[in-house]
Each structure stands twice: as structure tokens, then as C-alpha cells.
Amino acid sequence: MAPNCLYLAILVWSSLFLLTSAKTTDWTNHGGDLQNRRYALGQLTGLYSTGLVRGVNWTVSRSTPTVADDLLIVGIYGPGYVIGLNISNGELVWSTQLDKHYATLITMSGTYYKSAFYVGTSSIEESASIEACCSFIGSFLKLNATNGNILWQTYMLPGNNGSTDEYAGAAIWGSSPSIDINRNMVYIATGNMYSAPLNVTQCQEAQNNQTTPTEEDKCIVPDNHSNSILALDLDSGHIKWYKQLGGYDIWFAACNNLSTPGCPPGPNPDADFGEAPMMLTINDRGKKHDIVATVQKSGMAWALDRDNGSIVWSTEAGPGGIDGGGTWGSATDGTAVYTNIGNSLGNNFTLKPSNIITTSGGWVSIDATTGNVLWSTANPSNASAIGPVSVANGVVFAGSTNGTGPVYAMSAATGQILWSYDTGGTVYGGMSISDGCVYVGSGYKTNVGLLKPSFTPGDALFAFCIL
């Protein structure tokens, strides 16, 4: 791809969801395919145009809609519903509440496979006052895509009977679950705990929180699947294997002020998994090895064996933080794992191979076989890089939270920026790639105080297409 491409403005859509049935090459969910790779094979050879649509009104949703034959399935902000819409006219076909907890919402973008929809639950309870927090427990569900009926539901923590001094949290909130057809398994990852029983917090204090993610934590009971990667059986929802990789990470928003009474001891690394694992196959000493790979908000990247969950490699991709670290979705072309590093706390971030230090966010390429960092590129707009990345035909695509809304195309081989374009509003989401076009939304504004106040709103959808 030449870095000096010509840009022409064209109007691509007059309505967002005037779609026909999806083709096999379409980007049908957040992860792009069943493997959650955010990789578009053979979709782009050049990039010459941009178009936009403005002023479209929608109900509130934090998730990417999933195309399921003649339905569009999407989770909504609250109170924890997933809805199925007729893809041709937008009429409501079914609506299912996944959890009756008052703070439940759907952030994960689900995956459709064989007439079923797989999705996890999240929560806004983490922002509650200390007196009210916390009792939500994250779960993962399989729904009948035709009528929305719940086929199974698996919880990630021991039950608490609504008590606020027991286990809570372990939301499932990032990207799209990956489906392993050969093993009949679905792979997911979870977030941190909001609260835990007194004996657990005392145990962690007694060992001075010296646990490391690669060592067994004696304070964590077997049913505690917070900050974990898990494999579940597609038919029953039974947990086939799990790997807890977070150490001590009990937190909610009131405890961002360290003087708040009654909070768990800290501060502790934010080890949420804000994305589901991706499936890929590597060449390990001459043999094919099926793995899942993902990156967490601590900045750690992981590769696990798909059969048993054992660690294949781990590496620190970059600094962690409340907003990452890695979050919302890494990507792979089978050779490398590409991730954002939000660096939301503005820590020193040493780029490779240059050893230049930046305090902005950036993007990182990791060798999928060894876990070695191949390159890292700083965000040129000197802002965080919180949105997911996508890759197609040797080009990595990403956006910036800077108020001007830059989007970037980088060489997958070197990390060199090939071109950029200012969309006019913060780019917090990712890019979808289909039929020679890259689609990205512009504009993001939130009232959550933990996020940067410099984010700028917008209502534009851009399409960069081959002419």
C-alpha cells in the first residue's frame, strides 16, 4: 500500500442498516469471524476514499450488532437485555433479559454460530457507592437465536445470595467470544472482582499481595474465575478449563480515592481482560500448535494451549492502566498478534526496537510463536489508544482518542504509519473491514469521570473504500 494515496469523499450509506444477508467475506460481528481475529483476508489492496453518514438516531448500546441470517442481534445498555431485530426493516423479533440484577448491562458483542448466540454480561455496579457495592456476578450465556430463549447460563464466581460482602464482579465485557468448531468449545475472558469475602482479602493482605500471574494464588478458590481465560463446552456451558491470570484485583470506582474507608487494600494492578481470546495456530518447533491469545488491561499478553489452558508464552506489551493496557480487541493475521496499549495513566512506554520512551498510547506487534515484541509505535497525536485494532493485507488499522479523531494505517511488518485521517471526533471504537471498505465511527463522549475529559462527541460513520 502506497503511503501517498489519494483521498476522495463519497457518501456510502443513507441509512446504516439497509443490509442484505451477510456473505461469507462480511465482517459479521465485533471480532470479524468465529476466531475473533479482527483480520480481513484479501479485502484491501489500496485505500482511496472516505464517506460519512450523520444524524442517525439509535437506542443506547455499547456492543457491536451481530448479523445472524435475517436477524440483527445486539445487547443494550440496560437492564441487561439482548434484542433480535429484523435485518430488513428493524422490527423487534424478540427481547431477552439475561440477568435481573439492577446494574446488569451488555457490553460484549456476541458471536453467532449454528442458530445460537453466545454473549456475556457486564455491569455498571462498579460505579456504585461503597455502601451499595457490590453483588453482581458476571455470566456467559447461549441463546436460541431464533426466539431469544436462554439455553444455558454459566456464572463466573461463587453465589452471593445478593449480599454485598461476598464475591461480586467478574464481568464478561470485551470483544466477541471465539468458537472452536473442532473442540466444540467457546473461549472467553473475564474482568476483576468488585468485592470478595473478608477471609479472601485478609489472605491477600497476609501475603502482601506478592502473587504473580504465572503462579498459583493460594487465596483464590477454584470457582473464582475473575481475570481469567476460560474454555466452555458449546452444548452444556460446562467449564472445560480455566486459567486465572490476574492475581489480587478487587476494585470499584469509589476506591479510586485511596482514602475511601472500607475499600480493599491497594492499589493493585488492573488485570481485567477487556477482550475475548483469539484463536490461531502457530508453528512450534516444527509442529502445529493451536493456541488462544489475548491482551489484558495490565499490558500483559498471553498465549494459552487450546486443549488444556497451559501457558505457551506471556509478555509485557506495554504499560497498564484503568483504561489499559490492552483493551477492546487485539488482532492477528496468524503470524503476529497486534494490540493497542492505551497507557491511560501516561506512564513511560519504551518503544521497540528503537528504545524511545513515550507517555502516549500506542500499538504493538508480538510474534505469535515466541511472544517476542516485534515493534511498537507511539500514537502520533500524543493521546491514549484505547480502541481495538484490525488488520488486513499487511496493514494494521487503529484510531486515537485525540479530539481531532485521527485514524491510522500502519505497516504490519514494521509499524510505520502509512497514512492518517482526522475524522473530527474521538475514535474509541474499532474498524470493520468488508468488500474493500474500512468502516469506522467518529465521536465518543462519556460522563464516566475516570475517562479523559478531552474526548469529543460526534455522529459520523466513515467508510474508506477502494475505487
C-alpha positions in Angstrom: 0.0 0.0 0.0 1.5 3.4 -1.0 1.6 5.9 1.8 0.7 8.8 -0.6 -2.8 7.5 -1.5 -5.3 10.0 -3.0 -8.5 10.5 -0.9 -11.9 11.2 -2.4 -15.1 11.8 -0.4 -18.1 9.7 -1.2 -21.4 9.1 0.5 -21.6 5.4 1.2 -24.9 5.0 3.0 -28.1 6.9 3.6 -29.1 4.5 6.4 -26.8 2.4 8.5 -28.6 -1.0 8.4 -30.1 -1.3 4.9 -28.3 -4.7 4.6 -28.9 -7.9 2.8 -28.0 -11.3 4.1 -24.3 -11.5 5.0 -21.8 -13.1 2.7 -19.0 -15.3 3.9 -16.5 -12.5 3.5 -18.5 -10.0 5.5 -17.4 -8.7 8.9 -20.5 -10.0 10.8 -19.5 -9.3 14.4 -17.1 -7.3 16.5 -14.3 -10.0 16.1 -14.8 -10.3 12.4 -15.1 -14.1 12.4 -15.6 -17.1 14.7 -11.9 -16.9 15.7 -12.3 -13.3 16.9 -9.1 -12.4 14.9 -10.3 -8.9 13.6 -8.5 -9.9 10.4 -9.9 -9.4 6.9 -8.3 -11.8 4.3 -7.8 -10.3 0.8 -10.2 -7.4 1.5 -7.9 -4.4 0.8 -5.1 -3.6 -1.7 -5.3 0.2 -1.6 -7.3 2.9 0.2 -8.6 5.8 -1.7 -11.9 7.3 -0.3 -13.9 8.3 2.7 -17.6 8.8 3.3 -19.8 9.6 6.2 -23.4 9.5 7.5 -24.7 11.9 10.1 -27.6 12.4 12.4 -28.9 8.8 12.7 -30.8 8.1 15.9 -30.4 4.8 17.8 -31.2 3.3 21.2 -28.3 3.1 23.6 -25.9 0.2 23.0 -22.3 -0.4 23.9 -21.9 -3.5 21.7 -21.4 -4.1 18.0 -24.5 -5.7 16.3 -24.1 -9.3 15.1 -25.5 -10.4 11.8 -27.4 -13.7 12.2 -29.0 -14.7 8.9 -32.1 -12.5 8.7 -31.6 -11.0 12.2 -29.5 -8.3 13.7 -28.8 -9.2 17.3 -27.5 -6.6 19.8 -27.1 -6.1 23.5 -28.3 -2.9 25.0 -27.0 -0.8 27.8 -29.5 -1.9 30.5 -31.1 -3.5 32.2 -29.3 -6.4 30.6 -31.3 -7.2 27.5 -30.3 -8.7 24.2 -32.7 -8.0 21.3 -33.2 -9.5 17.9 -34.3 -7.3 15.0 -35.5 -8.0 11.5 -32.5 -7.0 9.5 -34.6 -5.6 6.6 -36.9 -3.3 8.5 -35.6 -3.1 12.1 -38.7 -4.5 13.7 -38.3 -6.2 17.1 -38.5 -10.0 16.8 -37.5 -10.9 20.4 -36.2 -9.4 23.6 -34.5 -11.4 26.4 -33.3 -10.2 29.8 -30.1 -12.0 30.6 -29.8 -11.1 34.3 -32.3 -9.4 36.7 -29.6 -7.6 38.7 -30.4 -3.9 38.6 -26.9 -2.9 37.3 -26.6 -5.5 34.5 -25.7 -4.3 31.0 -24.4 -5.9 27.9 -21.1 -4.6 26.7 -19.7 -7.7 24.9 -20.5 -8.1 21.2 -21.8 -11.6 20.8 -21.0 -14.4 18.4 -23.5 -16.3 16.2 -22.9 -19.9 15.4 -25.4 -22.6 14.3 -28.6 -20.9 15.2 -27.2 -19.8 18.7 -25.9 -16.5 20.0 -23.1 -16.5 22.6 -22.7 -13.5 24.9 -21.6 -12.4 28.4 -23.0 -10.0 31.0 -21.4 -6.9 32.4 -22.4 -4.3 35.0 -22.3 -0.6 35.9 -22.3 -1.6 39.6 -18.6 -0.9 39.8 -19.5 2.8 39.8 -21.8 2.4 42.9 -21.1 4.0 46.3 -19.2 1.8 48.8 -22.4 1.3 50.8 -24.2 -0.2 47.8 -21.4 -2.3 46.3 -21.5 -5.0 45.2 -23.5 -8.1 44.3 -23.4 -8.5 40.6 -21.8 -11.7 39.2 -20.8 -12.0 35.6 -22.1 -14.9 33.5 -21.9 -16.3 30.0 -24.9 -17.4 28.0 -26.1 -19.4 25.0 -29.3 -18.1 23.4 -31.5 -19.6 20.8 -31.0 -17.0 18.0 -34.4 -17.6 16.5 -36.5 -16.8 19.6 -34.0 -15.5 22.2 -34.6 -18.3 24.7 -31.7 -18.9 27.1 -30.3 -22.4 26.6 -27.6 -22.3 29.3 -26.0 -19.7 31.6 -22.7 -20.2 33.4 -21.6 -17.9 36.3 -18.0 -16.8 36.9 -18.0 -16.6 40.7 -19.5 -18.4 43.7 -23.0 -17.3 44.5 -23.6 -14.5 47.0 -27.4 -14.5 47.6 -27.5 -10.8 47.0 -25.0 -10.0 49.8 -22.6 -7.1 49.3 -19.8 -8.6 51.4 -19.3 -11.8 49.3 -17.9 -12.4 45.8 -19.0 -9.9 43.1 -17.8 -8.9 39.7 -16.0 -11.0 37.0 -17.9 -9.3 34.2 -17.5 -10.5 30.6 -17.4 -7.4 28.6 -14.8 -7.3 25.8 -14.9 -8.1 22.1 -16.5 -11.3 20.7 -16.2 -14.8 22.1 -14.3 -17.2 19.8 -15.8 -20.5 18.7 -13.6 -23.6 18.3 -15.6 -25.9 16.0 -13.2 -28.8 16.2 -13.2 -28.9 20.0 -16.8 -27.8 20.5 -15.7 -25.0 22.8 -16.1 -21.3 23.2 -13.3 -19.1 24.6 -13.9 -16.1 26.9 -12.1 -13.9 29.3 -13.3 -12.1 32.4 -12.8 -8.9 34.4 -11.9 -8.1 38.0 -13.8 -8.7 41.2 -15.7 -5.8 42.8 -15.8 -7.4 46.2 -14.7 -10.6 48.0 -15.3 -12.3 51.4 -13.3 -11.0 54.3 -11.2 -14.1 54.5 -10.1 -13.6 50.9 -9.0 -10.0 51.4 -7.3 -11.0 54.7 -5.4 -13.8 52.9 -4.2 -11.4 50.3 -3.0 -8.9 52.9 -1.2 -11.6 54.8 0.9 -12.5 51.8 1.4 -8.8 51.0 -0.1 -9.3 47.5 3.1 -10.8 46.2 1.4 -13.2 43.8 2.3 -13.1 40.2 0.0 -14.1 37.3 2.1 -17.1 36.3 2.0 -18.6 39.8 -1.0 -20.2 41.6 -2.6 -17.8 44.1 -3.5 -19.7 47.3 -6.2 -17.1 48.1 -8.2 -17.8 45.0 -10.8 -20.6 45.3 -11.4 -22.9 42.3 -14.8 -21.3 41.5 -13.3 -17.8 41.3 -12.9 -17.1 37.6 -12.2 -13.4 37.8 -9.4 -12.1 35.5 -9.4 -15.5 33.8 -9.3 -17.1 30.4 -11.8 -19.9 30.1 -13.0 -22.6 27.7 -16.7 -23.7 27.9 -18.5 -26.6 26.2 -20.8 -25.3 23.5 -23.6 -27.7 24.3 -23.7 -27.5 28.1 -21.8 -24.4 29.2 -19.6 -26.6 31.4 -16.2 -25.1 32.1 -13.6 -27.4 30.4 -10.6 -25.5 31.6 -9.6 -22.1 33.0 -6.5 -20.0 33.8 -6.7 -17.3 36.5 -4.2 -14.6 35.4 -5.0 -11.6 37.5 -3.6 -12.0 41.0 -5.2 -9.7 43.6 -7.5 -7.3 41.8 -10.6 -6.2 43.8 -11.7 -2.7 42.9 -14.6 -0.4 42.2 -14.8 3.2 41.3 -15.3 4.6 44.8 -11.9 3.1 45.7 -10.2 5.2 43.1 -9.9 7.6 46.0 -7.5 5.7 48.2 -8.8 7.4 51.4 -12.3 5.9 50.9 -13.0 3.8 54.1 -13.8 0.1 53.8 -12.1 -0.4 50.4 -9.9 -3.5 49.7 -6.2 -2.9 50.3 -4.4 -1.5 47.3 -3.6 0.0 44.9 -3.4 -3.1 42.8 -2.7 -3.7 39.1 -5.9 -3.6 36.9 -5.8 -7.0 35.3 -9.2 -7.0 33.6 -9.5 -8.9 30.3 -11.3 -6.3 28.2 -11.3 -8.6 25.1 -12.0 -12.3 24.3 -9.2 -14.6 23.3 -8.4 -15.0 19.6 -7.8 -18.5 18.0 -4.7 -19.1 15.9 -2.3 -21.9 15.0 1.4 -21.4 15.4 4.4 -23.5 14.2 6.1 -24.6 17.4 9.4 -26.3 16.7 8.1 -27.8 13.5 4.7 -28.8 14.9 1.4 -27.1 14.6 0.1 -25.8 18.0 -3.4 -24.5 18.5 -3.5 -21.6 20.9 -5.6 -18.7 22.0 -4.1 -15.3 22.5 -5.3 -12.1 24.2 -4.0 -9.0 26.0 -5.3 -7.6 29.3 -5.5 -4.1 30.8 -2.3 -4.7 32.8 -0.5 -4.7 29.5 0.3 -8.4 29.7 -0.2 -10.5 26.5 -0.9 -14.2 26.9 -1.0 -17.3 24.7 -2.6 -20.5 26.1 -2.9 -24.0 24.8 -6.4 -24.6 23.4 -6.6 -28.1 24.8 -5.8 -27.5 28.4 -5.2 -23.8 29.1 -1.5 -24.2 29.9 0.6 -21.0 29.3 2.6 -21.1 26.0 4.1 -17.7 26.4 3.5 -14.4 28.1 5.0 -10.9 27.6 4.5 -7.4 28.7 3.3 -5.5 25.6 3.3 -2.1 27.4 2.1 -0.2 30.5 -1.2 -1.0 32.1 -3.9 1.3 33.5 -7.6 1.8 34.3 -8.4 2.0 30.6 -5.5 -0.2 29.5 -3.1 -1.7 28.6 -4.7 -3.8 26.0 -8.5 -3.4 25.8 -11.5 -4.0 23.5 -9.7 -6.2 21.0 -6.4 -7.2 19.6 -6.0 -8.7 16.1 -4.0 -11.4 14.4 -3.0 -12.5 10.9 -1.7 -15.8 12.2 1.9 -14.6 12.2 1.7 -11.8 14.8 -0.6 -10.5 17.5 -1.4 -6.8 17.1 -2.7 -4.9 20.1 -3.3 -1.4 21.3 -1.7 -0.1 24.5 -4.0 2.6 26.0 -1.4 3.8 28.5 -4.3 5.7 30.2 -2.1 6.7 33.1 0.6 8.2 30.9 3.4 6.0 32.2 6.8 5.7 30.5 6.3 3.3 27.5 9.5 2.1 25.9 9.1 1.5 22.2 10.8 -1.4 20.4 13.2 -1.7 18.7 14.0 2.0 19.0 14.0 2.2 22.8 12.4 5.6 22.5 10.2 6.4 25.5 6.8 7.9 25.2 4.0 8.7 27.6 1.2 8.4 25.0 -0.6 5.3 24.0 0.4 3.2 21.0 0.3 -0.1 19.1 2.4 -3.2 19.4 3.2 -6.3 17.3 4.0 -9.5 19.0 5.5 -12.7 17.4 2.6 -15.2 17.7 5.0 -18.1 18.1 7.5 -16.8 20.7 5.7 -13.8 22.3 8.6 -11.5 21.5 7.7 -7.9 20.8 8.5 -7.2 17.1 7.7 -3.4 17.1 5.8 -0.8 19.0 4.6 2.6 17.6 3.6 5.6 19.6 0.3 7.4 18.9 1.4 10.4 16.9 -1.5 12.5 18.3 0.0 12.2 21.8 -3.2 10.6 23.3 -4.3 7.3 24.6 -5.0 4.4 22.1 -8.0 2.7 23.7 -9.9 1.3 20.7 -9.3 -2.1 19.2 -7.1 -2.8 16.2 -7.8 -4.5 12.9 -5.6 -6.0 10.2 -5.9 -6.6 6.5 -3.4 -7.3 3.8 -0.4 -6.3 5.7 -1.9 -3.1 7.1 -2.9 -2.5 10.8 -5.8 -0.1 11.4 -6.4 1.9 14.6 -7.9 5.1 16.0 -7.0 7.7 18.5 -8.9 9.3 21.4 -7.4 12.7 20.5 -10.2 15.2 20.0 -9.5 15.5 16.2 -10.3 11.8 15.8 -7.3 10.5 13.9 -7.4 7.1 12.3 -4.1 5.4 11.3 -2.9 2.8 8.9 0.4 1.1 9.8 2.6 -1.4 8.1 2.0 -4.7 9.9 5.7 -5.6 9.2 7.3 -2.5 10.7 4.7 -0.4 12.5 5.5 2.5 10.1 2.4 4.8 9.7 1.4 4.7 6.1 -1.4 7.3 6.2 -3.8 9.0 8.6 -7.1 10.9 8.5 -8.7 13.2 11.0 -12.4 12.3 11.4 -13.3 15.3 13.7 -14.3 13.3 16.8 -12.7 10.9 19.2 -12.3 7.4 17.8 -12.9 5.0 20.7 -14.3 2.0 18.7 -12.7 -0.3 16.2 -12.8 -0.7 12.4 -14.7 -3.3 10.5 -13.5 -4.4 7.1 -15.6 -5.9 4.3 -15.8 -5.8 0.5 -12.8 -3.4 0.1 -14.0 -0.9 2.7 -12.9 0.0 6.2 -15.7 1.4 8.4 -15.2 3.5 11.5 -17.4 5.6 13.7 -16.3 9.0 14.9 -17.2 10.6 18.2 -17.2 9.5 21.8 -18.2 11.3 24.9 -18.9 9.9 28.4 -19.9 11.1 31.8 -17.7 8.4 33.5 -15.2 10.5 35.4 -12.4 8.0 35.1 -12.2 8.6 31.3 -10.4 11.5 29.7 -12.4 14.8 29.6 -10.8 15.7 26.3 -12.8 13.1 24.4 -15.0 14.8 21.7 -18.5 13.8 20.6 -19.6 13.1 17.1 -22.2 11.2 15.0 -20.3 10.3 11.8 -19.6 7.0 10.2 -16.7 6.9 7.8 -16.1 4.4 5.0 -12.6 4.2 3.4 -13.0 2.2 0.2 -11.2 1.0 -2.8 -12.3 2.8 -6.0 
